[in-house]
Amino acid sequence: MFGTRIVIGKRSKDEGEKPFWISFADLMSALMVLFLLVMSVALLAVTKTVSEAERKKVEREQEIELLLSKIEKATIKYPGITIDKDRKVVEFGDQAQFKYKLSVLEAPQVLLLRKFVADVVLKYASDDLGKKWFKQIIVEGFTDRQGSYLYNLNLSLDRSQRVLCALLAPFPDIPKILSEKELEQVRDLFFVGGYSFNDSKKTDEESRRIELRLEFYGVDEKHPKLEGISSGNFGDCKI
């Protein structure tokens, strides 16, 4: 009994020399998995951002198209005035043409402009879609190709300015039509632009015209705050 030998097994040499740290291959595999996880999260975030931006862009285009369709429909009762939805331009045709080298609008033309702006332009600029997207309206004046470029450039600016005069200034024997609030809208919304004989029409008579170019806010573009800013009085113009 006492002579029995107890043999305790020895740990093999190979087992004792196995390294404690994770192998290089396992470390690289873990890093690769971590990298793929991070990239997947980042790609998902970028994709979501792009999708949201695209959604807003499509929504803007659809709502502006709807707004232009409303304006186009309301314009039907004004023969001679048309809407080019692709260019986003109101064309007055022979309803707002000028005589050779002149920037004078006749009384019937002034009355038509006032009625159209009050009944159509300002009406839809004041509804929900208009308040959301309408940025400004550029009154563009054009001339025929006769005369020098600079002379016609000045003439086209005069013609654009004449439209603002027709809308804002009081004239004898022409109904006012626009309320004080609407006059303020015109002053805040309308801007003057001259284009000389660029984009001439087929005839000189057709080229001596004005157009209203409708401009809209971009996606997430901030609207300027005009409250509390004094603009002074409207002044006078000669018809």
C-alpha positions in Angstrom: 0.0 0.0 0.0 2.6 2.4 1.0 4.8 1.2 -1.7 2.4 2.2 -4.4 3.7 5.0 -6.6 1.5 7.9 -7.6 2.4 9.3 -11.0 1.3 12.8 -11.8 1.1 13.3 -15.5 3.4 16.0 -16.9 2.1 18.8 -19.1 3.4 18.3 -22.5 6.0 20.7 -23.7 4.0 21.7 -26.8 0.9 22.5 -24.6 2.9 24.7 -22.3 4.4 26.8 -25.1 1.2 27.7 -26.9 0.9 31.5 -27.0 -1.6 33.3 -24.8 -2.3 36.2 -27.3 -4.9 35.8 -30.1 -3.3 34.8 -33.4 -2.6 37.4 -36.1 -5.1 35.8 -38.5 -7.9 35.9 -35.9 -7.1 39.6 -35.1 -7.3 40.5 -38.8 -10.6 38.7 -39.2 -12.1 40.6 -36.2 -10.9 43.9 -37.6 -12.3 43.1 -41.0 -15.7 42.3 -39.4 -15.6 45.5 -37.5 -14.7 47.5 -40.6 -17.5 46.0 -42.6 -20.0 46.8 -39.8 -18.8 50.4 -39.6 -19.0 50.8 -43.4 -22.5 49.2 -43.5 -23.8 51.7 -40.9 -22.1 54.7 -42.8 -23.5 53.5 -46.2 -27.0 53.2 -44.7 -26.8 56.7 -43.3 -25.6 58.2 -46.6 -28.2 56.3 -48.6 -30.9 57.6 -46.2 -29.6 61.2 -46.7 -29.6 60.9 -50.5 -33.1 59.3 -50.5 -34.4 62.1 -48.3 -32.9 64.8 -50.5 -34.3 63.1 -53.7 -37.7 62.9 -52.1 -37.7 66.7 -51.3 -36.5 67.5 -54.8 -39.3 65.4 -56.4 -41.9 66.9 -53.9 -40.7 70.5 -54.9 -41.0 69.8 -58.6 -44.5 68.3 -58.2 -45.8 71.1 -56.1 -44.4 73.8 -58.4 -45.9 72.0 -61.4 -49.3 72.0 -59.5 -48.9 75.7 -58.8 -48.1 76.5 -62.4 -51.1 74.4 -63.6 -53.4 76.5 -61.3 -52.0 79.7 -62.7 -52.4 78.4 -66.3 -56.0 77.4 -65.6 -56.8 80.9 -64.2 -55.2 82.6 -67.2 -57.7 81.1 -69.6 -60.1 84.0 -69.0 -57.4 86.4 -70.2 -57.2 85.8 -74.0 -53.7 86.5 -75.4 -51.9 85.8 -72.1 -50.3 82.3 -71.9 -48.1 80.4 -69.5 -44.9 78.6 -70.7 -44.6 76.0 -67.9 -41.2 74.7 -69.1 -39.7 78.2 -69.0 -41.9 79.3 -66.1 -42.8 82.4 -67.9 -46.0 84.4 -68.3 -46.2 85.7 -71.9 -48.6 88.6 -72.7 -48.4 88.4 -76.5 -50.0 91.5 -78.2 -51.6 92.4 -74.9 -48.4 94.2 -73.7 -46.5 95.2 -76.7 -44.7 98.5 -77.2 -44.5 100.9 -80.1 -41.2 101.4 -81.9 -38.5 103.0 -79.6 -41.2 103.6 -76.9 -41.7 102.3 -73.4 -45.2 103.7 -72.9 -48.1 101.4 -72.0 -51.6 102.4 -73.1 -54.4 102.8 -70.6 -56.1 99.4 -71.6 -52.8 97.6 -71.2 -52.3 99.1 -67.7 -55.7 98.0 -66.7 -55.2 94.5 -68.0 -51.9 94.2 -66.1 -53.5 95.3 -62.9 -56.4 92.9 -63.2 -54.2 90.0 -64.2 -51.7 90.5 -61.4 -54.4 90.9 -58.8 -56.6 88.1 -60.0 -54.0 85.5 -60.9 -50.4 86.2 -59.8 -50.9 87.6 -56.3 -53.8 85.2 -55.7 -51.6 82.1 -56.2 -48.5 83.7 -54.7 -50.6 84.0 -51.5 -52.0 80.5 -51.2 -50.1 77.7 -49.3 -48.0 76.5 -52.2 -47.3 80.1 -53.3 -46.0 81.1 -49.9 -43.9 77.9 -49.8 -42.2 78.2 -53.2 -42.7 81.7 -54.8 -39.4 83.5 -54.5 -39.7 86.4 -56.9 -41.1 87.6 -60.3 -38.7 89.2 -62.8 -40.3 91.6 -65.2 -38.3 91.1 -68.4 -38.4 93.8 -71.1 -37.4 93.0 -74.7 -36.8 95.0 -77.9 -36.5 94.4 -81.6 -33.0 94.1 -83.3 -33.0 97.6 -84.7 -30.5 100.0 -83.1 -27.5 99.4 -81.0 -27.2 96.8 -78.2 -26.7 99.4 -75.4 -29.6 101.6 -76.6 -31.9 98.6 -76.7 -30.6 97.4 -73.3 -31.7 100.7 -71.8 -35.0 100.6 -73.6 -35.7 97.1 -72.4 -35.1 98.2 -68.8 -37.4 101.1 -69.3 -40.1 98.8 -70.5 -39.7 96.5 -67.5 -39.8 99.5 -65.2 -43.0 100.7 -66.9 -44.8 97.6 -65.8 -43.9 98.3 -62.2 -45.2 101.8 -62.7 -48.4 100.5 -64.2 -48.9 98.3 -61.1 -47.8 100.7 -58.3 -48.4 104.3 -59.4 -51.8 106.0 -59.5 -53.0 107.2 -62.9 -56.1 109.3 -63.7 -59.0 107.5 -65.3 -57.5 104.1 -64.6 -59.1 102.1 -61.7 -56.7 101.3 -58.9 -57.8 97.6 -58.5 -54.8 96.6 -56.3 -55.3 97.1 -52.5 -52.6 98.5 -50.3 -51.7 95.0 -49.1 -51.4 93.9 -52.7 -49.3 96.9 -53.6 -46.9 95.8 -50.8 -46.8 92.3 -52.3 -45.9 93.7 -55.7 -43.1 95.7 -54.3 -41.7 92.8 -52.3 -42.2 90.2 -55.1 -41.5 91.9 -58.4 -38.1 92.9 -59.8 -37.0 94.6 -63.0 -34.8 92.9 -65.6 -33.9 94.0 -69.1 -32.9 91.7 -72.0 -32.4 94.0 -75.0 -33.0 92.1 -78.2 -32.1 88.7 -76.8 -34.7 86.0 -77.5 -36.3 88.0 -80.3 -39.6 86.9 -81.9 -40.4 86.4 -85.6 -41.3 90.0 -86.1 -40.2 93.3 -84.6 -43.7 94.0 -83.3 -43.8 90.7 -81.4 -40.3 91.3 -80.0 -41.2 94.6 -78.4 -42.8 93.0 -75.3 -42.6 92.2 -71.7 -42.7 88.8 -69.9 -43.0 87.7 -66.3 -40.4 85.1 -65.3 -41.5 83.2 -62.2 -38.7 82.1 -59.9 -39.1 79.6 -57.0 -37.2 78.7 -53.9 -34.8 75.7 -53.9 -35.2 72.8 -51.5 -34.5 74.0 -47.9 -33.8 77.5 -49.1 -34.6 80.0 -46.4 -37.2 82.7 -47.0 -36.0 86.3 -46.2 -37.8 88.1 -43.4 -39.3 91.4 -44.6 -41.3 92.2 -41.5 -40.4 95.5 -39.9 -38.4 96.7 -42.9 -39.5 100.2 -44.0 -39.7 100.5 -47.8 -40.9 104.1 -48.1 -43.7 105.3 -50.4 -44.4 104.1 -53.9 -43.6 107.4 -55.7 -45.0 108.5 -59.1 -44.5 107.5 -62.7 -45.5 109.0 -66.0 -47.7 106.7 -68.2 
